[in-house]
Amino acid sequence: MGLWTSRNSARWALAGLGGFLLLQVAACRGPAPQQRLVLGAYTAPREAFREINERFEAEWERKTGQSLQIQESYLSSGAQSRAVVDGFEADVVALSLDSDLDRLVQAGLIRHPWREGPHGGYLTESLVAFAVRPGNPKGIRDWSDLLRPGLKVLTPNPKTSGGAQWNVLAAYGAVLRGKVAGFSSDPQGAQEFLTRLLSQVVAMGKGARESILTFERGLGDAALSYENEIQQGQATGQKYERIIPTSTIRIQNPVALVDRNVDRHGNREVAEAYMSYLWSPEAQTIFAKHGFRSVLPQIMAEFSDRFPQVTDLFTIDFFGGWAKVHEAFFGEKGIFVEASEAAQNRRNQKP
């Protein structure tokens, strides 16, 4: 199930999966490969994975004499997770949130304790930052600046985007930690800030990549995003600037083998070798070059000039972990839903 993307492709198409999942499509290179590996990932690390996959394919053939093709699919994290549950046969998944990976555990697709893998099962790290226009004409330095009258903010939709959920938690947590001026450091103050912030939002894309592309097209004064998305855009010539707020959340992105699909495809050996390579200094260096904070201390030391320290950096554990966060924030009557509805009411009341 699903459509594939290859690094030699230049066209996009609408895939099935309900008629709305966007997947990159391409023809295979040359004759049928001896081995095939399927990667299902969220959109943010696409460029890094393409470089990593090319290197691993070449290394695998050099070591084994066997040709390998890694087929790639990129969607927002939640959409990718649901696609695999619905039958998309990814061998390896790299997602934005623990909860998106745990969905595959609950469906019986991942049978091993993925958190017992290297670095707790996390492949890359990032944090929530702001993209602002060149020269920062609005003088945006911290969370409270995003509430200025008339300021237009972009963030993805938490219903489909892992990045959007991180954005919500970063904003809410910064208030609880007493780092947002003018708001009490309690749930009431955090809810009020989140409501006011969402009332400033003028567009919500399906994923982090779509949201930052909208910002690049000229909409908005600030975009909440992964730090790596902002750095990736800057590397491709975009002139916006990165602002790291005083308090923000440490983003940890998990990766795992999908046991049922690997066993069905009979490619566990190459899949496990690929997983090991993803944590190698070579692969982690590529992730760092594309704006991700590495899980390897030596790589972070090498790129320290690109990744400044944060005054107040907290983790998902501050909220009790994803098991608690998912329902409390993004459930049917969750914190985000209530704040979003209140923000919409505020917008409707404006003359």
C-alpha positions as CSV (number, residue, x, y, z in Angstrom):
1,M,0.0,0.0,0.0
2,G,1.3,3.5,-0.7
3,L,3.4,5.2,-3.3
4,W,7.1,5.6,-3.3
5,T,9.6,8.4,-3.6
6,S,13.0,8.1,-5.3
7,R,15.8,10.6,-5.2
8,N,15.8,10.9,-9.0
9,S,12.1,11.9,-9.1
10,A,10.9,15.4,-9.9
11,R,7.1,14.9,-9.7
12,W,4.5,14.8,-7.0
13,A,1.2,13.0,-6.9
14,L,-1.8,12.5,-4.7
15,A,-1.8,9.1,-3.2
16,G,-4.7,6.9,-2.0
17,L,-5.1,6.5,1.8
18,G,-8.3,8.4,1.7
19,G,-7.4,10.5,-1.3
20,F,-5.5,13.1,0.7
21,L,-2.0,11.8,1.6
22,L,0.7,13.5,-0.4
23,L,3.6,11.3,-1.4
24,Q,6.5,11.8,-3.7
25,V,6.5,9.4,-6.6
26,A,9.2,8.2,-8.9
27,A,10.4,5.5,-11.2
28,C,13.0,3.0,-9.9
29,R,16.6,3.4,-11.0
30,G,17.7,0.8,-13.5
31,P,16.9,-2.9,-13.1
32,A,15.0,-4.4,-10.2
33,P,17.3,-4.3,-7.0
34,Q,18.3,-7.4,-5.1
35,Q,17.3,-5.8,-1.9
36,R,14.6,-3.2,-1.0
37,L,14.1,-1.2,2.2
38,V,11.1,1.0,2.8
39,L,11.5,4.2,5.0
40,G,8.4,6.0,6.2
41,A,9.3,9.4,7.8
42,Y,7.9,12.7,8.8
43,T,8.7,15.6,6.4
44,A,11.3,17.6,8.3
45,P,14.4,15.3,7.8
46,R,13.7,14.6,4.1
47,E,16.8,16.2,2.7
48,A,19.0,14.6,5.4
49,F,17.6,11.2,4.7
50,R,18.2,11.4,1.0
51,E,21.9,12.1,1.5
52,I,22.1,9.4,4.2
53,N,20.3,6.8,2.1
54,E,22.5,7.3,-0.9
55,R,25.6,6.7,1.2
56,F,24.1,3.6,2.9
57,E,23.1,2.1,-0.4
58,A,26.6,2.5,-1.8
59,E,28.2,1.2,1.5
60,W,25.8,-1.9,1.5
61,E,26.7,-2.8,-2.0
62,R,30.5,-2.3,-1.3
63,K,30.3,-4.6,1.7
64,T,27.9,-7.2,0.5
65,G,28.1,-7.0,-3.3
66,Q,24.3,-6.7,-3.2
67,S,22.5,-3.8,-4.7
68,L,20.0,-2.0,-2.4
69,Q,17.2,0.5,-3.1
70,I,15.7,2.5,-0.2
71,Q,12.3,3.7,-1.1
72,E,11.1,6.7,0.8
73,S,7.7,8.2,1.9
74,Y,7.4,11.5,3.6
75,L,4.2,12.8,5.4
76,S,3.4,14.7,8.5
77,S,4.2,12.5,11.5
78,G,0.6,11.6,12.5
79,A,-0.4,10.9,8.9
80,Q,2.6,8.7,8.3
81,S,1.9,6.7,11.5
82,R,-1.7,6.2,10.5
83,A,-0.7,5.2,7.0
84,V,1.5,2.4,8.4
85,V,-1.3,1.2,10.6
86,D,-3.6,1.2,7.6
87,G,-1.2,-1.0,5.6
88,F,1.7,1.1,4.3
89,E,4.5,-1.4,4.5
90,A,7.4,0.7,5.9
91,D,10.3,-1.3,7.3
92,V,11.7,1.6,9.2
93,V,9.8,4.6,10.6
94,A,11.3,7.9,11.7
95,L,8.6,10.1,13.3
96,S,8.3,13.3,15.3
97,L,6.5,12.0,18.4
98,D,6.7,9.0,20.7
99,S,2.9,8.7,20.5
100,D,3.0,8.3,16.8
101,L,5.5,5.4,17.2
102,D,3.5,3.9,20.1
103,R,0.5,3.8,17.8
104,L,2.4,1.1,15.8
105,V,3.2,-0.7,19.0
106,Q,-0.5,-0.8,20.0
107,A,-1.4,-2.1,16.5
108,G,1.1,-5.0,16.9
109,L,3.4,-3.7,14.1
110,I,6.4,-2.9,16.4
111,R,7.0,-5.9,18.7
112,H,10.3,-4.9,20.4
113,P,10.8,-2.3,23.2
114,W,12.0,0.5,20.9
115,R,13.0,2.7,23.9
116,E,15.7,0.2,24.8
117,G,17.5,1.1,21.5
118,P,20.5,3.4,21.3
119,H,20.0,6.8,22.9
120,G,16.6,5.8,24.2
121,G,15.4,5.1,20.6
122,Y,15.8,8.7,19.6
123,L,17.5,9.5,16.3
124,T,17.7,13.3,16.3
125,E,16.8,16.2,18.5
126,S,15.6,19.8,17.9
127,L,13.7,22.5,19.7
128,V,10.8,24.9,19.0
129,A,12.1,28.2,17.6
130,F,10.7,31.2,15.7
131,A,11.4,32.1,12.1
132,V,11.1,35.9,11.6
133,R,11.6,38.2,8.6
134,P,15.0,39.5,7.6
135,G,16.3,42.0,10.1
136,N,13.5,41.0,12.5
137,P,11.5,44.1,11.7
138,K,8.9,43.3,14.4
139,G,11.5,43.0,17.1
140,I,10.4,39.5,18.1
141,R,12.6,38.1,20.8
142,D,10.4,35.9,23.1
143,W,7.0,34.4,23.5
144,S,5.2,37.5,24.8
145,D,6.3,39.4,21.6
146,L,4.0,37.1,19.5
147,L,0.9,38.7,21.1
148,R,1.4,42.2,19.8
149,P,-1.7,43.5,18.1
150,G,-1.9,42.7,14.4
151,L,1.1,40.4,14.4
152,K,0.5,37.3,12.2
153,V,1.7,33.9,13.3
154,L,2.0,30.6,11.5
155,T,2.1,27.1,13.1
156,P,1.0,23.7,11.7
157,N,-2.2,21.9,12.8
158,P,-1.7,19.7,15.9
159,K,-4.4,17.3,14.4
160,T,-1.9,16.2,11.7
161,S,1.5,17.6,12.7
162,G,3.9,16.4,15.3
163,G,5.7,19.7,15.0
164,A,2.5,21.6,15.8
165,Q,2.1,19.6,19.0
166,W,5.6,20.4,20.1
167,N,4.8,24.1,19.4
168,V,1.8,24.0,21.7
169,L,3.7,22.3,24.5
170,A,6.6,24.8,24.2
171,A,4.3,27.8,24.5
172,Y,2.2,26.3,27.4
173,G,5.3,25.0,29.2
174,A,7.2,28.3,29.0
175,V,4.3,30.0,30.9
176,L,4.1,27.3,33.5
177,R,7.8,27.7,34.1
178,G,7.4,31.4,34.8
179,K,9.2,32.5,31.7
180,V,6.5,34.6,29.9
181,A,6.1,38.1,31.3
182,G,2.6,39.2,32.2
183,F,1.1,35.7,32.8
184,S,0.8,33.7,36.0
185,S,2.9,30.5,36.0
186,D,-0.2,28.2,36.5
187,P,-2.6,26.4,34.2
188,Q,-4.9,29.4,34.1
189,G,-2.1,31.7,32.9
190,A,-0.8,29.1,30.5
191,Q,-4.3,28.6,29.0
192,E,-4.8,32.3,28.6
193,F,-1.5,32.7,26.8
194,L,-2.2,29.8,24.5
195,T,-5.6,31.2,23.7
196,R,-4.2,34.6,22.8
197,L,-1.4,33.1,20.8
198,L,-3.7,30.9,18.8
199,S,-5.9,34.0,18.1
200,Q,-2.8,35.5,16.3
201,V,-2.5,32.4,14.0
202,V,-3.4,33.1,10.4
203,A,-2.7,29.8,8.8
204,M,-2.2,26.1,9.9
205,G,-0.5,23.8,7.5
206,K,-0.8,20.0,7.6
207,G,2.8,19.6,8.6
208,A,5.9,21.6,9.6
209,R,7.3,21.7,6.1
210,E,4.1,23.0,4.6
211,S,3.9,25.6,7.3
212,I,7.4,27.0,6.8
213,L,6.9,26.9,3.0
214,T,3.8,29.1,3.5
215,F,6.0,31.5,5.5
216,E,8.6,31.5,2.7
217,R,5.8,32.6,0.3
218,G,5.4,35.7,2.3
219,L,2.5,35.1,4.7
220,G,3.0,36.0,8.4
221,D,5.4,37.8,10.6
222,A,6.6,34.8,12.6
223,A,6.4,31.0,12.2
224,L,6.7,28.5,15.0
225,S,8.7,25.6,13.8
226,Y,11.4,23.0,14.4
227,E,14.8,24.7,14.7
228,N,16.0,22.3,12.0
229,E,13.3,23.4,9.6
230,I,14.5,27.0,10.0
231,Q,18.1,26.1,9.5
232,Q,17.3,24.0,6.5
233,G,15.5,26.9,4.9
234,Q,18.4,29.2,5.6
235,A,20.8,26.7,4.0
236,T,18.8,26.8,0.8
237,G,18.9,30.6,0.6
238,Q,15.9,31.8,2.6
239,K,16.7,35.0,4.4
240,Y,14.5,34.7,7.5
241,E,16.1,34.6,10.9
242,R,16.0,32.1,13.8
243,I,14.9,33.3,17.2
244,I,15.3,30.9,20.1
245,P,13.0,32.0,23.0
246,T,14.1,32.1,26.6
247,S,12.2,28.9,27.4
248,T,11.4,26.1,24.9
249,I,11.0,22.4,24.7
250,R,13.6,19.8,23.7
251,I,12.3,17.8,20.8
252,Q,13.3,14.1,20.6
253,N,12.4,12.3,17.4
254,P,12.1,8.5,17.6
255,V,13.0,5.8,15.0
256,A,12.2,2.1,15.0
257,L,12.0,-1.1,12.9
258,V,8.5,-2.2,12.0
259,D,8.8,-5.8,13.0
260,R,5.8,-7.2,11.1
261,N,6.8,-5.6,7.8
262,V,10.5,-6.5,8.2
263,D,9.6,-10.1,8.8
264,R,7.1,-10.1,5.9
265,H,9.8,-8.7,3.6
266,G,12.6,-10.9,4.9
267,N,15.0,-8.0,5.1
268,R,15.8,-7.8,8.8
269,E,19.6,-8.0,8.2
270,V,19.7,-4.9,6.0
271,A,17.1,-3.1,8.1
272,E,19.2,-3.6,11.3
273,A,22.3,-2.5,9.5
274,Y,20.6,0.6,8.3
275,M,19.4,1.4,11.8
276,S,22.9,1.1,13.2
277,Y,24.2,3.4,10.4
278,L,21.6,6.1,11.3
279,W,23.3,6.4,14.7
280,S,26.8,6.4,13.3
281,P,29.0,9.6,13.4
282,E,28.8,9.8,9.6
283,A,25.0,9.8,9.5
284,Q,24.7,12.0,12.6
285,T,27.0,14.6,11.0
286,I,24.7,14.7,8.0
287,F,21.7,15.3,10.3
288,A,23.6,18.1,12.0
289,K,24.5,19.7,8.7
290,H,20.7,19.8,8.0
291,G,20.0,21.6,11.3
292,F,19.3,18.7,13.7
293,R,20.8,18.5,17.1
294,S,22.7,15.2,17.2
295,V,22.3,12.6,19.9
296,L,26.1,12.1,19.8
297,P,27.9,14.5,22.1
298,Q,31.0,14.6,19.9
299,I,28.9,15.8,16.9
300,M,27.2,18.4,19.0
301,A,30.6,19.7,20.1
302,E,31.7,19.9,16.5
303,F,28.7,21.9,15.6
304,S,28.4,24.0,18.8
305,D,28.5,27.3,16.8
306,R,25.2,26.3,15.0
307,F,23.4,25.2,18.1
308,P,23.5,27.8,21.0
309,Q,22.6,26.8,24.5
310,V,19.0,27.6,25.7
311,T,18.4,29.5,28.9
312,D,15.5,27.2,30.0
313,L,15.2,23.9,28.1
314,F,12.6,21.4,29.3
315,T,11.5,18.0,28.0
316,I,8.2,16.2,27.6
317,D,8.7,14.7,31.0
318,F,7.8,18.2,32.4
319,F,4.3,17.3,31.5
320,G,4.4,13.7,32.6
321,G,5.3,12.1,29.2
322,W,3.4,11.6,26.0
323,A,0.9,9.1,27.5
324,K,-0.5,12.0,29.6
325,V,0.0,14.8,27.1
326,H,-1.8,13.2,24.2
327,E,-5.2,13.2,25.9
328,A,-4.7,16.1,28.2
329,F,-3.7,18.5,25.4
330,F,-5.0,17.0,22.1
331,G,-7.9,14.9,23.2
332,E,-11.5,15.7,22.4
333,K,-11.8,18.1,25.3
334,G,-8.1,18.8,25.7
335,I,-6.2,22.0,26.5
336,F,-5.4,22.8,22.9
337,V,-9.0,22.2,21.7
338,E,-10.4,24.5,24.4
339,A,-7.8,27.2,23.6
340,S,-8.5,26.9,19.9
341,E,-12.2,27.3,20.3
342,A,-11.7,30.3,22.6
343,A,-9.3,31.9,20.1
344,Q,-11.9,31.4,17.3
345,N,-14.5,33.1,19.4
346,R,-12.2,36.0,20.0
347,R,-11.5,36.4,16.3
348,N,-15.3,36.3,15.6
349,Q,-15.9,39.1,18.1
350,K,-13.4,41.5,16.6
351,P,-15.0,44.2,14.5
